[in-house]
Amino acid sequence: MRTTVVIPDEVVDEVRKLVGNVPLSRFVRESVIERLQRLQRETLAAEMVAGYQAEARRPSLDPEWSTTEAEGL
């Protein structure tokens, strides 16, 4: 898919100075992918915290299971 994105000239100039001969489209694609992955990790971490907090307030397992031991371990 092709998409048009407007980036200020100063930003493009800075990118080109720092990355050299790397094509701008490749740099932008990799940067967007990295940012998406970071946002996904942050979202997952927030969901995990919420889940742990909810579990601490109201455990979902039967209390009997807290004392169950595995045979042979």
N, C-alpha and C positions, 0 to 999 in steps of 0.2 A: 504494500500500500504506500502511496506517496501522500505526504501531508506537507502543507506549507506552514512554516513557523517563522515568526518575525523575531529576530534577535538583534539587539542594538549593535551597531558597527564596532563600538568600543569592546564589547564582549567578544565578538568574532575575532577582532584583532588580537586580543589577549590570548584567546584559545590558540590561534595560529602561532603566536610567539612561543607558547609553552609546549605545544605538541608537535611542532614542526610539520613534517610531511604527512601526518595522519589526515585522511580526508575528514572534513568537517562533519559530514553526515554520519560517518562511523563514530566519531567522538560523541556526537549528540545522541545517537542510538545507544551506545554503551552507557552514557551518563544517565539517560532516562531509565534504562534497565536497572542500573545500580540503585537509583532513587526509588523505583518501584519495589525492589527487593527489600530495601531498608524500611519502607512504609509497611510492607507485608509483615516483616519481623516485628516492628513496633506494634502493629495491630494484634498479632498473635500474642505477644507478650502481655498486652493490656487485657486480652481475653483470658489468658491464663491466670493473671492476677485476680480478675473478677471471679473466675471459677474457684480459685483457691479460697478467696474470701467468703464466697457463698458456701463452700463446703465446710469451712471453719464455723460459720454461723449455724448451719443446719446440715449435719452429715447425712449423706445419701445412703451410706451402708448401715446395715443392721448392726447394732452395738455388739452382738454376739460374735461377729466376724473379727472384731479387734483382738480377741484372745485365741483365735484359731491358729493352730500351728500346722505346718506342712509335715506329713509323715515322712520319715527317712531323711530329714535334713538336719 
